[in-house]
Amino acid sequence: MSTSLAGAAPAGVLPKLENARVAIVEAEWNGHITSRLTAGAKEVLKHEGFAEADVEVFHVPGAVELTFGASQLIEAGLFDAVIVFGCVIRGGTPHFDYVCQSVTQGITALNADCDLPVIFGVLTVDTEQDALDRAGGPLGNKGAEAAEAAIKMIAFKRLVEAL
């Protein structure tokens, strides 16, 4: 027997949720990019019926701090999903690799260890233009995609809990 999210909503249609709250943790570093990701996510959530009060945005200094921010919000128990937004642009030092590794491992650990979906919305790009292209530019808005993932994961968790 197979149970899938497809039964909850037709393919290409997001599941409809009631009484769901989403937290967004936005890194201030490269804020001109992360704010666009947040705006894209909020637009999708609003379109999908989330009230303004159901979506809260929190700020942390940079990408490495996203894990701590998400962890604190999970512990608060007030949200059904957490989305993290950061932007790490490659430079001439190994710093890029360390930051990307840290945030990736941190968010992965939260997803493995916690009972709440944490959506990874961290752009790891070679240039600022690459980031702009993915934050509302010609390649879409990865923030909007993260919001869609959050909705699907909340529905997935609710489906599993109902089994």
MARFI-605988 format. One record per residue: residue in one letter; z negated, x negated, y negated of N, C-alpha, C in turn. Coordinates in steps of 0.1 Angstrom, whole numbers. Atoms other than C-alpha are relative to their C-alpha. Example, Ala and Ser with C-alpha at 12.3 -4.5 7.8 and 13.67 -1.06 7.14 Angstrom:
2
{r a | n_w 0 | n_u -9 | n_v 12 | ca_w -78 | ca_u -123 | ca_v 45 | c_w 0 | c_u -9 | c_v -12}
{r s | n_w 0 | n_u 9 | n_v 11 | ca_w -71 | ca_u -137 | ca_v 11 | c_w -8 | c_u 8 | c_v -11}
This chain:
163
{r m | n_w 0 | n_u -8 | n_v 12 | ca_w 0 | ca_u 0 | ca_v 0 | c_w 0 | c_u -9 | c_v -12}
{r s | n_w -1 | n_u 8 | n_v 13 | ca_w 8 | ca_u -13 | ca_v -35 | c_w -3 | c_u 9 | c_v -12}
{r t | n_w 3 | n_u -7 | n_v 13 | ca_w -7 | ca_u -3 | ca_v -68 | c_w 5 | c_u -9 | c_v -11}
{r s | n_w -5 | n_u 9 | n_v 11 | ca_w 10 | ca_u -15 | ca_v -99 | c_w -1 | c_u 7 | c_v -13}
{r l | n_w 0 | n_u -6 | n_v 13 | ca_w 10 | ca_u -10 | ca_v -136 | c_w 12 | c_u 9 | c_v -3}
{r a | n_w -12 | n_u -8 | n_v 2 | ca_w 44 | ca_u 5 | ca_v -133 | c_w -3 | c_u 15 | c_v 1}
{r g | n_w 4 | n_u -14 | n_v -2 | ca_w 27 | ca_u 37 | ca_v -122 | c_w -7 | c_u 5 | c_v -13}
{r a | n_w 7 | n_u -4 | n_v 12 | ca_w 7 | ca_u 37 | ca_v -155 | c_w 10 | c_u 3 | c_v -11}
{r a | n_w -10 | n_u -2 | n_v 11 | ca_w 38 | ca_u 36 | ca_v -178 | c_w 13 | c_u -5 | c_v 5}
{r p | n_w -13 | n_u 4 | n_v -4 | ca_w 75 | ca_u 34 | ca_v -173 | c_w 3 | c_u -14 | c_v -4}
{r a | n_w -4 | n_u 14 | n_v 4 | ca_w 91 | ca_u 0 | ca_v -174 | c_w 5 | c_u 0 | c_v -14}
{r g | n_w -4 | n_u 2 | n_v 14 | ca_w 96 | ca_u -12 | ca_v -209 | c_w -9 | c_u 8 | c_v -10}
{r v | n_w 9 | n_u -8 | n_v 8 | ca_w 69 | ca_u 12 | ca_v -222 | c_w -14 | c_u -5 | c_v 2}
{r l | n_w 14 | n_u 5 | n_v -1 | ca_w 34 | ca_u 0 | ca_v -230 | c_w -9 | c_u 11 | c_v 4}
{r p | n_w 10 | n_u -10 | n_v -4 | ca_w 5 | ca_u 18 | ca_v -214 | c_w -7 | c_u 6 | c_v -12}
{r k | n_w 8 | n_u -6 | n_v 11 | ca_w -13 | ca_u 43 | ca_v -237 | c_w -15 | c_u -2 | c_v 3}
{r l | n_w 14 | n_u 3 | n_v -2 | ca_w -49 | ca_u 33 | ca_v -241 | c_w -9 | c_u 9 | c_v -9}
{r e | n_w 10 | n_u -7 | n_v 8 | ca_w -79 | ca_u 53 | ca_v -254 | c_w -12 | c_u -9 | c_v 0}
{r n | n_w 13 | n_u 7 | n_v 1 | ca_w -111 | ca_u 38 | ca_v -267 | c_w 1 | c_u -15 | c_v 3}
{r a | n_w -1 | n_u 15 | n_v -3 | ca_w -99 | ca_u 2 | ca_v -267 | c_w -2 | c_u -7 | c_v -13}
{r r | n_w 2 | n_u 8 | n_v 12 | ca_w -109 | ca_u -25 | ca_v -291 | c_w 5 | c_u -14 | c_v 3}
{r v | n_w -6 | n_u 14 | n_v -2 | ca_w -92 | ca_u -59 | ca_v -296 | c_w -6 | c_u -9 | c_v -11}
{r a | n_w 4 | n_u 10 | n_v 10 | ca_w -106 | ca_u -90 | ca_v -313 | c_w 12 | c_u -10 | c_v -1}
{r i | n_w -10 | n_u 11 | n_v 2 | ca_w -82 | ca_u -116 | ca_v -328 | c_w -8 | c_u -11 | c_v -6}
{r v | n_w 6 | n_u 12 | n_v 5 | ca_w -94 | ca_u -151 | ca_v -333 | c_w 11 | c_u -9 | c_v -5}
{r e | n_w -11 | n_u 7 | n_v 7 | ca_w -72 | ca_u -169 | ca_v -358 | c_w -4 | c_u -13 | c_v -5}
{r a | n_w 3 | n_u 13 | n_v 5 | ca_w -72 | ca_u -206 | ca_v -365 | c_w 4 | c_u -1 | c_v -14}
{r e | n_w -4 | n_u 2 | n_v 14 | ca_w -72 | ca_u -215 | ca_v -402 | c_w 10 | c_u -11 | c_v -2}
{r w | n_w -10 | n_u 11 | n_v 0 | ca_w -53 | ca_u -247 | ca_v -395 | c_w 14 | c_u 5 | c_v 2}
{r n | n_w -14 | n_u -5 | n_v 0 | ca_w -16 | ca_u -240 | ca_v -401 | c_w -1 | c_u 16 | c_v -2}
{r g | n_w 3 | n_u -14 | n_v 2 | ca_w -28 | ca_u -206 | ca_v -415 | c_w 13 | c_u 7 | c_v -5}
{r h | n_w -12 | n_u -7 | n_v 4 | ca_w 6 | ca_u -199 | ca_v -430 | c_w 9 | c_u 5 | c_v 12}
{r i | n_w -6 | n_u -4 | n_v -13 | ca_w 18 | ca_u -196 | ca_v -393 | c_w -9 | c_u 10 | c_v 7}
{r t | n_w 9 | n_u -9 | n_v -8 | ca_w -13 | ca_u -181 | ca_v -377 | c_w -2 | c_u 14 | c_v -6}
{r s | n_w 1 | n_u -14 | n_v 7 | ca_w -15 | ca_u -153 | ca_v -403 | c_w 12 | c_u 8 | c_v 3}
{r r | n_w -12 | n_u -8 | n_v -4 | ca_w 20 | ca_u -143 | ca_v -394 | c_w -1 | c_u 5 | c_v 14}
{r l | n_w 2 | n_u -5 | n_v -14 | ca_w 11 | ca_u -141 | ca_v -357 | c_w -10 | c_u 12 | c_v 0}
{r t | n_w 10 | n_u -11 | n_v 1 | ca_w -20 | ca_u -120 | ca_v -366 | c_w 7 | c_u 13 | c_v -5}
{r a | n_w -7 | n_u -12 | n_v 5 | ca_w 2 | ca_u -97 | ca_v -387 | c_w 9 | c_u 7 | c_v 10}
{r g | n_w -9 | n_u -5 | n_v -10 | ca_w 27 | ca_u -93 | ca_v -359 | c_w -8 | c_u 8 | c_v 11}
{r a | n_w 8 | n_u -7 | n_v -10 | ca_w -1 | ca_u -84 | ca_v -335 | c_w -6 | c_u 13 | c_v -5}
{r k | n_w 6 | n_u -12 | n_v 6 | ca_w -18 | ca_u -59 | ca_v -358 | c_w 11 | c_u 11 | c_v -2}
{r e | n_w -11 | n_u -10 | n_v 1 | ca_w 16 | ca_u -42 | ca_v -364 | c_w 2 | c_u 7 | c_v 13}
{r v | n_w -2 | n_u -6 | n_v -13 | ca_w 21 | ca_u -37 | ca_v -327 | c_w -12 | c_u 9 | c_v 4}
{r l | n_w 12 | n_u -8 | n_v -4 | ca_w -15 | ca_u -25 | ca_v -321 | c_w 0 | c_u 13 | c_v -8}
{r k | n_w 0 | n_u -12 | n_v 8 | ca_w -12 | ca_u 0 | ca_v -350 | c_w 11 | c_u 10 | c_v 5}
{r h | n_w -11 | n_u -8 | n_v -5 | ca_w 22 | ca_u 12 | ca_v -337 | c_w -4 | c_u 7 | c_v 14}
{r e | n_w 4 | n_u -6 | n_v -13 | ca_w 5 | ca_u 18 | ca_v -303 | c_w -12 | c_u 8 | c_v 0}
{r g | n_w 10 | n_u -9 | n_v 1 | ca_w -22 | ca_u 39 | ca_v -317 | c_w -14 | c_u -5 | c_v -3}
{r f | n_w 14 | n_u 6 | n_v 3 | ca_w -51 | ca_u 15 | ca_v -324 | c_w -3 | c_u 3 | c_v -15}
{r a | n_w 5 | n_u -2 | n_v 14 | ca_w -71 | ca_u 25 | ca_v -355 | c_w -3 | c_u -14 | c_v -6}
{r e | n_w 3 | n_u 12 | n_v 7 | ca_w -77 | ca_u -2 | ca_v -381 | c_w -14 | c_u -6 | c_v 5}
{r a | n_w 14 | n_u 4 | n_v -4 | ca_w -114 | ca_u -3 | ca_v -370 | c_w 0 | c_u -5 | c_v 14}
{r d | n_w 0 | n_u 4 | n_v -14 | ca_w -104 | ca_u -10 | ca_v -334 | c_w 6 | c_u -14 | c_v 2}
{r v | n_w -5 | n_u 14 | n_v 0 | ca_w -89 | ca_u -44 | ca_v -343 | c_w -7 | c_u -8 | c_v -11}
{r e | n_w 8 | n_u 9 | n_v 9 | ca_w -111 | ca_u -71 | ca_v -358 | c_w 5 | c_u -14 | c_v 1}
{r v | n_w -5 | n_u 14 | n_v 1 | ca_w -99 | ca_u -105 | ca_v -370 | c_w -12 | c_u -9 | c_v -4}
{r f | n_w 10 | n_u 10 | n_v 2 | ca_w -122 | ca_u -135 | ca_v -369 | c_w 7 | c_u -14 | c_v -2}
{r h | n_w -6 | n_u 13 | n_v 3 | ca_w -114 | ca_u -170 | ca_v -383 | c_w -8 | c_u -12 | c_v 5}
{r v | n_w 6 | n_u 12 | n_v -4 | ca_w -122 | ca_u -204 | ca_v -369 | c_w 8 | c_u -12 | c_v -6}
{r p | n_w -8 | n_u 10 | n_v 7 | ca_w -112 | ca_u -238 | ca_v -384 | c_w 13 | c_u -4 | c_v 7}
{r g | n_w -12 | n_u 5 | n_v -6 | ca_w -87 | ca_u -250 | ca_v -358 | c_w 2 | c_u 5 | c_v 14}
{r a | n_w -3 | n_u -4 | n_v -13 | ca_w -72 | ca_u -246 | ca_v -324 | c_w -11 | c_u -3 | c_v 10}
{r v | n_w 10 | n_u 4 | n_v -10 | ca_w -99 | ca_u -264 | ca_v -305 | c_w -12 | c_u 10 | c_v -1}
{r e | n_w 11 | n_u -9 | n_v 2 | ca_w -125 | ca_u -239 | ca_v -319 | c_w 3 | c_u 14 | c_v 5}
{r l | n_w -3 | n_u -13 | n_v -5 | ca_w -106 | ca_u -209 | ca_v -305 | c_w -7 | c_u 4 | c_v 12}
{r t | n_w 7 | n_u -3 | n_v -12 | ca_w -123 | ca_u -212 | ca_v -272 | c_w -14 | c_u 4 | c_v -3}
{r f | n_w 14 | n_u -4 | n_v 3 | ca_w -158 | ca_u -211 | ca_v -287 | c_w 0 | c_u 14 | c_v -7}
{r g | n_w 0 | n_u -13 | n_v 6 | ca_w -148 | ca_u -181 | ca_v -309 | c_w 2 | c_u 11 | c_v 10}
{r a | n_w -2 | n_u -10 | n_v -10 | ca_w -134 | ca_u -162 | ca_v -280 | c_w -12 | c_u 2 | c_v 9}
{r s | n_w 12 | n_u -1 | n_v -8 | ca_w -164 | ca_u -170 | ca_v -259 | c_w -11 | c_u 8 | c_v -6}
{r q | n_w 11 | n_u -7 | n_v 7 | ca_w -188 | ca_u -157 | ca_v -285 | c_w 3 | c_u 15 | c_v -1}
{r l | n_w -4 | n_u -14 | n_v 0 | ca_w -168 | ca_u -125 | ca_v -288 | c_w -1 | c_u 7 | c_v 14}
{r i | n_w 1 | n_u -5 | n_v -13 | ca_w -167 | ca_u -120 | ca_v -251 | c_w -15 | c_u 3 | c_v 3}
{r e | n_w 14 | n_u -2 | n_v -2 | ca_w -205 | ca_u -124 | ca_v -250 | c_w -5 | c_u 12 | c_v -8}
{r a | n_w 5 | n_u -12 | n_v 8 | ca_w -209 | ca_u -98 | ca_v -277 | c_w 2 | c_u 13 | c_v 7}
{r g | n_w -3 | n_u -12 | n_v -7 | ca_w -194 | ca_u -72 | ca_v -254 | c_w 5 | c_u 12 | c_v -7}
{r l | n_w -4 | n_u -11 | n_v 8 | ca_w -178 | ca_u -52 | ca_v -281 | c_w 15 | c_u 3 | c_v 1}
{r f | n_w -14 | n_u -1 | n_v 0 | ca_w -141 | ca_u -57 | ca_v -272 | c_w 5 | c_u 1 | c_v 14}
{r d | n_w -6 | n_u -1 | n_v -13 | ca_w -117 | ca_u -50 | ca_v -244 | c_w 10 | c_u -11 | c_v 3}
{r a | n_w -8 | n_u 11 | n_v -1 | ca_w -95 | ca_u -80 | ca_v -250 | c_w -2 | c_u -9 | c_v -13}
{r v | n_w 1 | n_u 9 | n_v 11 | ca_w -95 | ca_u -111 | ca_v -272 | c_w 14 | c_u -7 | c_v 0}
{r i | n_w -12 | n_u 7 | n_v 2 | ca_w -63 | ca_u -126 | ca_v -286 | c_w -3 | c_u -13 | c_v -8}
{r v | n_w 3 | n_u 12 | n_v 8 | ca_w -64 | ca_u -162 | ca_v -299 | c_w 14 | c_u -5 | c_v -5}
{r f | n_w -12 | n_u 5 | n_v 7 | ca_w -38 | ca_u -175 | ca_v -324 | c_w -3 | c_u -14 | c_v -6}
{r g | n_w 0 | n_u 14 | n_v 6 | ca_w -33 | ca_u -212 | ca_v -333 | c_w 14 | c_u -5 | c_v 0}
{r c | n_w -13 | n_u 7 | n_v 2 | ca_w -5 | ca_u -235 | ca_v -342 | c_w -2 | c_u -15 | c_v 0}
{r v | n_w 2 | n_u 14 | n_v -1 | ca_w -4 | ca_u -271 | ca_v -331 | c_w 14 | c_u -6 | c_v -1}
{r i | n_w -14 | n_u 6 | n_v 3 | ca_w 26 | ca_u -291 | ca_v -345 | c_w -1 | c_u -15 | c_v 4}
{r r | n_w -1 | n_u 14 | n_v -5 | ca_w 35 | ca_u -324 | ca_v -328 | c_w 0 | c_u -10 | c_v -12}
{r g | n_w 0 | n_u 11 | n_v 11 | ca_w 28 | ca_u -355 | ca_v -350 | c_w 3 | c_u -13 | c_v 7}
{r g | n_w -3 | n_u 14 | n_v -5 | ca_w 31 | ca_u -392 | ca_v -345 | c_w -12 | c_u -6 | c_v 8}
{r t | n_w 12 | n_u 6 | n_v -7 | ca_w -3 | ca_u -396 | ca_v -327 | c_w -2 | c_u 9 | c_v 13}
{r p | n_w 4 | n_u -8 | n_v -12 | ca_w -17 | ca_u -384 | ca_v -293 | c_w -8 | c_u 12 | c_v -3}
{r h | n_w 8 | n_u -11 | n_v 4 | ca_w -38 | ca_u -359 | ca_v -312 | c_w 6 | c_u 14 | c_v 5}
{r f | n_w -7 | n_u -13 | n_v -4 | ca_w -13 | ca_u -331 | ca_v -304 | c_w -3 | c_u 2 | c_v 15}
{r d | n_w 2 | n_u -2 | n_v -15 | ca_w -17 | ca_u -337 | ca_v -266 | c_w -14 | c_u 4 | c_v 2}
{r y | n_w 14 | n_u -3 | n_v -3 | ca_w -55 | ca_u -337 | ca_v -268 | c_w -4 | c_u 15 | c_v -5}
{r v | n_w 3 | n_u -13 | n_v 5 | ca_w -57 | ca_u -305 | ca_v -289 | c_w 7 | c_u 11 | c_v 9}
{r c | n_w -7 | n_u -9 | n_v -9 | ca_w -31 | ca_u -287 | ca_v -267 | c_w -7 | c_u 1 | c_v 13}
{r q | n_w 7 | n_u 0 | n_v -13 | ca_w -49 | ca_u -297 | ca_v -235 | c_w -14 | c_u 7 | c_v -2}
{r s | n_w 13 | n_u -6 | n_v 2 | ca_w -83 | ca_u -287 | ca_v -249 | c_w 1 | c_u 15 | c_v -1}
{r v | n_w -1 | n_u -15 | n_v 2 | ca_w -73 | ca_u -252 | ca_v -261 | c_w 5 | c_u 7 | c_v 13}
{r t | n_w -6 | n_u -6 | n_v -12 | ca_w -52 | ca_u -245 | ca_v -230 | c_w -11 | c_u 0 | c_v 11}
{r q | n_w 10 | n_u 0 | n_v -10 | ca_w -80 | ca_u -256 | ca_v -206 | c_w -11 | c_u 10 | c_v -3}
{r g | n_w 11 | n_u -9 | n_v 4 | ca_w -106 | ca_u -237 | ca_v -226 | c_w 3 | c_u 15 | c_v 2}
{r i | n_w -3 | n_u -14 | n_v -1 | ca_w -88 | ca_u -204 | ca_v -227 | c_w 3 | c_u 3 | c_v 15}
{r t | n_w -2 | n_u -2 | n_v -14 | ca_w -78 | ca_u -208 | ca_v -190 | c_w -14 | c_u 2 | c_v 7}
{r a | n_w 14 | n_u -1 | n_v -6 | ca_w -115 | ca_u -213 | ca_v -181 | c_w -6 | c_u 14 | c_v -4}
{r l | n_w 6 | n_u -13 | n_v 4 | ca_w -125 | ca_u -182 | ca_v -201 | c_w 7 | c_u 11 | c_v 9}
{r n | n_w -6 | n_u -10 | n_v -8 | ca_w -99 | ca_u -161 | ca_v -182 | c_w -4 | c_u 0 | c_v 14}
{r a | n_w 5 | n_u 1 | n_v -14 | ca_w -111 | ca_u -174 | ca_v -149 | c_w -14 | c_u 4 | c_v 2}
{r d | n_w 15 | n_u -2 | n_v -1 | ca_w -148 | ca_u -171 | ca_v -156 | c_w -5 | c_u 13 | c_v -6}
{r c | n_w 5 | n_u -11 | n_v 7 | ca_w -151 | ca_u -141 | ca_v -178 | c_w 6 | c_u 13 | c_v 5}
{r d | n_w -4 | n_u -13 | n_v -5 | ca_w -146 | ca_u -104 | ca_v -172 | c_w 8 | c_u 7 | c_v -11}
{r l | n_w -8 | n_u -5 | n_v 12 | ca_w -123 | ca_u -99 | ca_v -203 | c_w 12 | c_u -8 | c_v -1}
{r p | n_w -12 | n_u 7 | n_v 2 | ca_w -87 | ca_u -108 | ca_v -208 | c_w 0 | c_u -7 | c_v -14}
{r v | n_w -2 | n_u 8 | n_v 12 | ca_w -81 | ca_u -136 | ca_v -233 | c_w 14 | c_u -4 | c_v -1}
{r i | n_w -15 | n_u 2 | n_v 1 | ca_w -45 | ca_u -137 | ca_v -245 | c_w 2 | c_u -13 | c_v -8}
{r f | n_w -4 | n_u 13 | n_v 6 | ca_w -31 | ca_u -172 | ca_v -253 | c_w 11 | c_u 2 | c_v -10}
{r g | n_w -11 | n_u -1 | n_v 10 | ca_w -12 | ca_u -170 | ca_v -286 | c_w 0 | c_u -13 | c_v -8}
{r v | n_w 0 | n_u 13 | n_v 7 | ca_w -12 | ca_u -207 | ca_v -295 | c_w 14 | c_u -6 | c_v 1}
{r l | n_w -13 | n_u 6 | n_v 1 | ca_w 21 | ca_u -221 | ca_v -306 | c_w -2 | c_u -15 | c_v 1}
{r t | n_w 0 | n_u 14 | n_v -1 | ca_w 26 | ca_u -257 | ca_v -295 | c_w 14 | c_u -5 | c_v -1}
{r v | n_w -14 | n_u 2 | n_v 4 | ca_w 57 | ca_u -269 | ca_v -312 | c_w 3 | c_u -14 | c_v -5}
{r d | n_w -4 | n_u 13 | n_v 5 | ca_w 76 | ca_u -300 | ca_v -323 | c_w 0 | c_u 0 | c_v -15}
{r t | n_w -2 | n_u 1 | n_v 14 | ca_w 82 | ca_u -290 | ca_v -359 | c_w -6 | c_u 13 | c_v -6}
{r e | n_w 5 | n_u -12 | n_v 7 | ca_w 69 | ca_u -265 | ca_v -385 | c_w 11 | c_u 11 | c_v 1}
{r q | n_w -10 | n_u -10 | n_v -1 | ca_w 103 | ca_u -248 | ca_v -384 | c_w 0 | c_u 7 | c_v 14}
{r d | n_w 1 | n_u -6 | n_v -13 | ca_w 99 | ca_u -242 | ca_v -347 | c_w -11 | c_u 11 | c_v 0}
{r a | n_w 11 | n_u -10 | n_v 1 | ca_w 66 | ca_u -224 | ca_v -355 | c_w 5 | c_u 12 | c_v -8}
{r l | n_w -4 | n_u -11 | n_v 9 | ca_w 81 | ca_u -203 | ca_v -383 | c_w 10 | c_u 8 | c_v 8}
{r d | n_w -10 | n_u -8 | n_v -8 | ca_w 110 | ca_u -193 | ca_v -359 | c_w -7 | c_u 9 | c_v 9}
{r r | n_w 7 | n_u -8 | n_v -10 | ca_w 84 | ca_u -179 | ca_v -335 | c_w -11 | c_u 9 | c_v -6}
{r a | n_w 10 | n_u -8 | n_v 7 | ca_w 61 | ca_u -163 | ca_v -361 | c_w 7 | c_u 9 | c_v -10}
{r g | n_w -7 | n_u -10 | n_v 8 | ca_w 85 | ca_u -136 | ca_v -374 | c_w 14 | c_u -5 | c_v -4}
{r g | n_w -13 | n_u 5 | n_v 3 | ca_w 116 | ca_u -157 | ca_v -376 | c_w 10 | c_u 4 | c_v 10}
{r p | n_w -11 | n_u -4 | n_v -9 | ca_w 148 | ca_u -156 | ca_v -355 | c_w -4 | c_u 1 | c_v 14}
{r l | n_w 4 | n_u -1 | n_v -14 | ca_w 129 | ca_u -160 | ca_v -323 | c_w -11 | c_u 10 | c_v 3}
{r g | n_w 9 | n_u -11 | n_v -1 | ca_w 107 | ca_u -130 | ca_v -329 | c_w -14 | c_u -4 | c_v -5}
{r n | n_w 13 | n_u 3 | n_v 4 | ca_w 70 | ca_u -129 | ca_v -334 | c_w -9 | c_u 0 | c_v 13}
{r k | n_w 8 | n_u 2 | n_v -12 | ca_w 48 | ca_u -143 | ca_v -306 | c_w -13 | c_u 7 | c_v -1}
{r g | n_w 12 | n_u -8 | n_v 2 | ca_w 19 | ca_u -125 | ca_v -322 | c_w 2 | c_u 14 | c_v 6}
{r a | n_w -3 | n_u -13 | n_v -5 | ca_w 35 | ca_u -92 | ca_v -314 | c_w 0 | c_u 0 | c_v 15}
{r e | n_w 0 | n_u 1 | n_v -15 | ca_w 41 | ca_u -103 | ca_v -278 | c_w -14 | c_u -2 | c_v 5}
{r a | n_w 14 | n_u 1 | n_v -5 | ca_w 4 | ca_u -113 | ca_v -275 | c_w -7 | c_u 13 | c_v 0}
{r a | n_w 6 | n_u -14 | n_v 0 | ca_w -6 | ca_u -78 | ca_v -286 | c_w 5 | c_u 9 | c_v 11}
{r e | n_w -5 | n_u -7 | n_v -11 | ca_w 16 | ca_u -63 | ca_v -260 | c_w -6 | c_u -4 | c_v 13}
{r a | n_w 7 | n_u 5 | n_v -12 | ca_w 1 | ca_u -86 | ca_v -234 | c_w -14 | c_u 5 | c_v 1}
{r a | n_w 14 | n_u -5 | n_v 0 | ca_w -34 | ca_u -75 | ca_v -245 | c_w -1 | c_u 14 | c_v 5}
{r i | n_w -1 | n_u -15 | n_v -4 | ca_w -25 | ca_u -38 | ca_v -241 | c_w 2 | c_u 1 | c_v 15}
{r k | n_w -3 | n_u 0 | n_v -15 | ca_w -11 | ca_u -45 | ca_v -206 | c_w -12 | c_u -5 | c_v 8}
{r m | n_w 11 | n_u 5 | n_v -8 | ca_w -41 | ca_u -65 | ca_v -195 | c_w -12 | c_u 9 | c_v -1}
{r i | n_w 11 | n_u -10 | n_v 1 | ca_w -66 | ca_u -39 | ca_v -208 | c_w 3 | c_u 11 | c_v 10}
{r a | n_w -3 | n_u -10 | n_v -9 | ca_w -47 | ca_u -13 | ca_v -188 | c_w -1 | c_u -5 | c_v 15}
{r f | n_w 2 | n_u 6 | n_v -13 | ca_w -46 | ca_u -37 | ca_v -158 | c_w -14 | c_u 0 | c_v 5}
{r k | n_w 14 | n_u 1 | n_v -3 | ca_w -83 | ca_u -42 | ca_v -159 | c_w -6 | c_u 14 | c_v 3}
{r r | n_w 5 | n_u -13 | n_v -2 | ca_w -90 | ca_u -5 | ca_v -162 | c_w 6 | c_u 6 | c_v 13}
{r l | n_w -6 | n_u -5 | n_v -13 | ca_w -66 | ca_u 2 | ca_v -132 | c_w -8 | c_u -6 | c_v 11}
{r v | n_w 8 | n_u 7 | n_v -11 | ca_w -85 | ca_u -24 | ca_v -111 | c_w -14 | c_u 6 | c_v 1}
{r e | n_w 14 | n_u -6 | n_v 0 | ca_w -119 | ca_u -9 | ca_v -121 | c_w 0 | c_u 14 | c_v 6}
{r a | n_w -1 | n_u -13 | n_v -5 | ca_w -107 | ca_u 25 | ca_v -111 | c_w 3 | c_u 1 | c_v 16}
{r l | n_w -3 | n_u 0 | n_v -15 | ca_w -98 | ca_u 14 | ca_v -75 | c_w -12 | c_u 3 | c_v 8}
